[in-house]
Amino acid sequence: MSIEAERYDNRQRIIETAKERILKYGYRNLRIDDITNDLQISKRTLYEIFSSKEDLVRELFQQSHDILSNEIQSVLSNIINNDEADFLVELRKLWTIVKNHTEIVSNQLFADIKTVFPDLSCKRQDFEDSIKSNFDEIYKIGITKGIFKPNMKSELFFMIHYYALSSILKPEIIAQSSLSIKEILDGISNLLLTGALTEDAQKKYLELTEI
């Protein structure tokens, strides 16, 4: 492996380890010593890549934002431009993309670091506005394809999905749960996309609402 390739590999490993620790323990408990111990690298190696913990967190946030934006745009482009694309399959892809990135913009993270990085609060709003805009476009397409009910507001569709994740993915909640992060994310996904009721129960509930 070349020096440049090794440096890039270390950079990504450091970012991923920092992300895992922030999600599990919160930003205030993020320690450079813990990251280097986890990765079995020296502090010198880390500081050759990131000048400080703050520099690392900024890069982590920006990278997550850029990757998420690009992946969402890819799904949206496929839905709009590919007549052969299965909308529900693409919707599932979209949910997977969002759930894999939402934890890094969770309420807990920003509660911890907003005093250290006040500018990131603006970035978070830009981040949410971007996702909301894409969800709105996809929802409108879903209505024309007969996938979504036309009487449900796209804003509500976005809020249910996005804020369900950002509210649950908090260190104190995850720490108390016997479920893994993957199990939590998959469970939320299944509940929101398929509903909590069985088909028979859904029919019965609809009958009750007509009484």
Kinemage of the C-alpha trace (Angstrom):
@kinemage 1
@onewidth
@group {chain A} dominant
@subgroup {mainchain}
@vectorlist {calphas} color= white
{ca met a 1} P 0.000 0.000 0.000
{ca ser a 2} L 1.363 3.423 -0.946
{ca ile a 3} L 1.840 6.136 1.675
{ca glu a 4} L -1.023 8.126 0.166
{ca ala a 5} L -3.347 5.108 0.178
{ca glu a 6} L -2.405 4.274 3.764
{ca arg a 7} L -3.080 7.852 4.828
{ca tyr a 8} L -6.520 7.780 3.188
{ca asp a 9} L -7.303 4.430 4.815
{ca asn a 10} L -6.310 5.754 8.237
{ca arg a 11} L -8.369 8.889 7.656
{ca gln a 12} L -11.530 6.910 6.959
{ca arg a 13} L -10.941 4.516 9.845
{ca ile a 14} L -10.482 7.438 12.232
{ca ile a 15} L -13.674 9.112 11.007
{ca glu a 16} L -15.717 5.910 11.331
{ca thr a 17} L -14.368 5.191 14.812
{ca ala a 18} L -15.106 8.752 15.936
{ca lys a 19} L -18.608 8.453 14.513
{ca glu a 20} L -19.262 5.207 16.389
{ca arg a 21} L -17.988 6.673 19.654
{ca ile a 22} L -19.996 9.888 19.306
{ca leu a 23} L -23.152 7.900 18.675
{ca lys a 24} L -22.521 5.585 21.611
{ca tyr a 25} L -21.078 7.994 24.194
{ca gly a 26} L -21.796 11.529 22.935
{ca tyr a 27} L -19.424 14.218 21.696
{ca arg a 28} L -18.330 15.357 25.147
{ca asn a 29} L -16.983 11.892 25.887
{ca leu a 30} L -15.057 11.609 22.631
{ca arg a 31} L -11.355 11.156 23.449
{ca ile a 32} L -8.445 11.037 21.044
{ca asp a 33} L -6.821 8.404 23.269
{ca asp a 34} L -9.839 6.128 22.866
{ca ile a 35} L -9.792 6.474 19.080
{ca thr a 36} L -6.088 5.699 18.792
{ca asn a 37} L -6.429 2.765 21.192
{ca asp a 38} L -9.348 1.340 19.224
{ca leu a 39} L -7.408 1.585 15.979
{ca gln a 40} L -4.018 0.736 17.499
{ca ile a 41} L -2.389 3.760 15.927
{ca ser a 42} L -0.257 6.483 17.491
{ca lys a 43} L -1.488 9.963 18.337
{ca arg a 44} L 1.124 11.266 15.944
{ca thr a 45} L -0.518 9.341 13.098
{ca leu a 46} L -3.898 10.836 13.955
{ca tyr a 47} L -2.588 14.382 14.322
{ca glu a 48} L -0.797 14.139 10.993
{ca ile a 49} L -4.267 13.790 9.469
{ca phe a 50} L -6.432 15.892 11.805
{ca ser a 51} L -5.040 18.878 13.669
{ca ser a 52} L -7.524 18.508 16.543
{ca lys a 53} L -10.638 16.728 17.746
{ca glu a 54} L -12.644 19.672 16.449
{ca asp a 55} L -11.081 19.323 13.004
{ca leu a 56} L -11.979 15.624 13.010
{ca val a 57} L -15.619 16.260 13.938
{ca arg a 58} L -15.993 18.931 11.266
{ca glu a 59} L -14.668 16.545 8.638
{ca leu a 60} L -16.932 13.768 9.911
{ca phe a 61} L -20.010 15.963 9.610
{ca gln a 62} L -19.113 17.368 6.191
{ca gln a 63} L -18.323 13.949 4.764
{ca ser a 64} L -21.595 12.485 6.036
{ca his a 65} L -23.502 15.413 4.554
{ca asp a 66} L -21.824 15.129 1.145
{ca ile a 67} L -22.234 11.356 0.885
{ca leu a 68} L -25.891 11.496 1.891
{ca ser a 69} L -26.693 14.290 -0.562
{ca asn a 70} L -25.020 12.464 -3.454
{ca glu a 71} L -26.720 9.148 -2.680
{ca ile a 72} L -30.171 10.736 -2.385
{ca gln a 73} L -29.684 12.566 -5.670
{ca ser a 74} L -28.722 9.272 -7.319
{ca val a 75} L -31.948 7.588 -6.169
{ca leu a 76} L -34.055 10.590 -7.144
{ca ser a 77} L -32.455 10.709 -10.586
{ca asn a 78} L -33.198 7.025 -11.121
{ca ile a 79} L -36.844 7.482 -10.130
{ca ile a 80} L -37.297 10.464 -12.459
{ca asn a 81} L -35.270 9.323 -15.462
{ca asn a 82} L -35.606 5.538 -15.464
{ca asp a 83} L -39.067 4.347 -16.504
{ca glu a 84} L -38.082 0.784 -15.604
{ca ala a 85} L -37.217 1.668 -12.009
{ca asp a 86} L -39.404 0.056 -9.337
{ca phe a 87} L -40.567 2.932 -7.142
{ca leu a 88} L -40.912 0.842 -3.983
{ca val a 89} L -37.447 -0.632 -4.463
{ca glu a 90} L -36.018 2.862 -4.874
{ca leu a 91} L -37.957 4.064 -1.836
{ca arg a 92} L -36.418 1.269 0.196
{ca lys a 93} L -32.983 2.338 -1.044
{ca leu a 94} L -33.728 5.906 -0.009
{ca trp a 95} L -34.766 4.855 3.478
{ca thr a 96} L -31.624 2.757 3.856
{ca ile a 97} L -29.483 5.717 2.795
{ca val a 98} L -31.157 8.117 5.211
{ca lys a 99} L -31.119 5.739 8.172
{ca asn a 100} L -27.417 5.020 7.606
{ca his a 101} L -26.570 8.708 7.907
{ca thr a 102} L -29.187 10.291 10.158
{ca glu a 103} L -27.442 9.384 13.412
{ca ile a 104} L -24.637 11.842 12.727
{ca val a 105} L -27.091 14.740 12.744
{ca ser a 106} L -29.070 13.505 15.735
{ca asn a 107} L -30.423 15.924 18.315
{ca gln a 108} L -28.046 14.560 20.946
{ca leu a 109} L -24.956 15.277 18.889
{ca phe a 110} L -25.983 18.858 18.294
{ca ala a 111} L -26.994 19.366 21.902
{ca asp a 112} L -23.427 18.411 22.793
{ca ile a 113} L -21.493 20.430 20.251
{ca lys a 114} L -23.576 23.477 19.332
{ca thr a 115} L -21.649 25.613 21.821
{ca val a 116} L -18.346 24.454 20.330
{ca phe a 117} L -19.424 24.649 16.678
{ca pro a 118} L -22.215 27.245 16.409
{ca asp a 119} L -21.807 27.281 12.622
{ca leu a 120} L -22.774 23.606 12.434
{ca ser a 121} L -26.296 24.495 13.527
{ca cys a 122} L -26.698 26.343 10.228
{ca lys a 123} L -25.235 23.380 8.366
{ca arg a 124} L -27.718 21.098 10.071
{ca gln a 125} L -30.620 23.260 8.915
{ca asp a 126} L -29.266 23.239 5.364
{ca phe a 127} L -28.918 19.472 5.664
{ca glu a 128} L -32.534 19.023 6.775
{ca asp a 129} L -33.854 21.423 4.127
{ca ser a 130} L -32.026 19.465 1.427
{ca ile a 131} L -33.440 16.123 2.578
{ca lys a 132} L -36.917 17.603 2.965
{ca ser a 133} L -36.839 18.968 -0.584
{ca asn a 134} L -35.859 15.568 -1.968
{ca phe a 135} L -38.490 13.751 0.085
{ca asp a 136} L -41.101 16.196 -1.198
{ca glu a 137} L -40.155 15.494 -4.814
{ca ile a 138} L -40.171 11.730 -4.294
{ca tyr a 139} L -43.502 11.882 -2.476
{ca lys a 140} L -45.117 13.779 -5.352
{ca ile a 141} L -43.853 11.163 -7.805
{ca gly a 142} L -45.197 8.429 -5.515
{ca ile a 143} L -48.659 10.007 -5.602
{ca thr a 144} L -48.702 10.065 -9.416
{ca lys a 145} L -47.724 6.373 -9.416
{ca gly a 146} L -50.481 5.474 -6.969
{ca ile a 147} L -48.038 4.495 -4.209
{ca phe a 148} L -48.887 7.168 -1.649
{ca lys a 149} L -52.270 8.401 -0.538
{ca pro a 150} L -52.845 11.876 -1.987
{ca asn a 151} L -54.482 13.163 1.213
{ca met a 152} L -51.272 12.829 3.248
{ca lys a 153} L -49.041 15.892 3.306
{ca ser a 154} L -45.486 15.423 2.051
{ca glu a 155} L -44.185 17.484 4.980
{ca leu a 156} L -45.737 15.019 7.420
{ca phe a 157} L -44.228 12.143 5.453
{ca phe a 158} L -40.800 13.716 5.876
{ca met a 159} L -41.256 14.579 9.555
{ca ile a 160} L -42.366 11.083 10.533
{ca his a 161} L -39.404 9.446 8.831
{ca tyr a 162} L -36.626 11.893 9.609
{ca tyr a 163} L -37.475 12.887 13.163
{ca ala a 164} L -38.336 9.361 14.237
{ca leu a 165} L -34.709 8.506 13.558
{ca ser a 166} L -33.094 11.631 14.975
{ca ser a 167} L -35.164 11.408 18.178
{ca ile a 168} L -34.410 7.758 18.886
{ca leu a 169} L -30.735 7.715 17.922
{ca lys a 170} L -29.431 9.216 21.143
{ca pro a 171} L -26.609 7.726 23.222
{ca glu a 172} L -28.688 7.486 26.409
{ca ile a 173} L -31.509 5.677 24.596
{ca ile a 174} L -29.253 3.310 22.677
{ca ala a 175} L -27.263 2.511 25.837
{ca gln a 176} L -30.430 1.350 27.623
{ca ser a 177} L -31.656 -0.790 24.744
{ca ser a 178} L -30.896 -4.480 24.306
{ca leu a 179} L -31.177 -3.972 20.542
{ca ser a 180} L -28.259 -3.220 18.259
{ca ile a 181} L -28.224 0.005 16.246
{ca lys a 182} L -28.944 -2.032 13.109
{ca glu a 183} L -31.947 -3.705 14.773
{ca ile a 184} L -33.278 -0.325 15.895
{ca leu a 185} L -32.900 1.196 12.428
{ca asp a 186} L -34.419 -1.797 10.646
{ca gly a 187} L -37.315 -1.881 13.107
{ca ile a 188} L -38.129 1.792 12.564
{ca ser a 189} L -37.871 1.265 8.824
{ca asn a 190} L -40.288 -1.658 8.807
{ca leu a 191} L -42.807 0.090 11.046
{ca leu a 192} L -42.872 3.307 9.043
{ca leu a 193} L -42.794 1.795 5.571
{ca thr a 194} L -45.121 -1.170 6.081
{ca gly a 195} L -47.150 -0.157 9.131
{ca ala a 196} L -47.522 -1.837 12.507
{ca leu a 197} L -50.817 -3.563 11.692
{ca thr a 198} L -51.323 -6.781 9.770
{ca glu a 199} L -53.413 -6.661 6.599
{ca asp a 200} L -56.459 -8.071 8.418
{ca ala a 201} L -56.010 -5.616 11.280
{ca gln a 202} L -55.730 -2.726 8.822
{ca lys a 203} L -59.048 -3.729 7.231
{ca lys a 204} L -60.706 -3.973 10.641
{ca tyr a 205} L -59.358 -0.577 11.673
{ca leu a 206} L -60.695 1.005 8.480
{ca glu a 207} L -64.104 -0.506 9.207
{ca leu a 208} L -64.025 1.011 12.702
{ca thr a 209} L -63.238 4.475 11.331
{ca glu a 210} L -66.338 4.288 9.130
{ca ile a 211} L -68.674 3.684 12.081
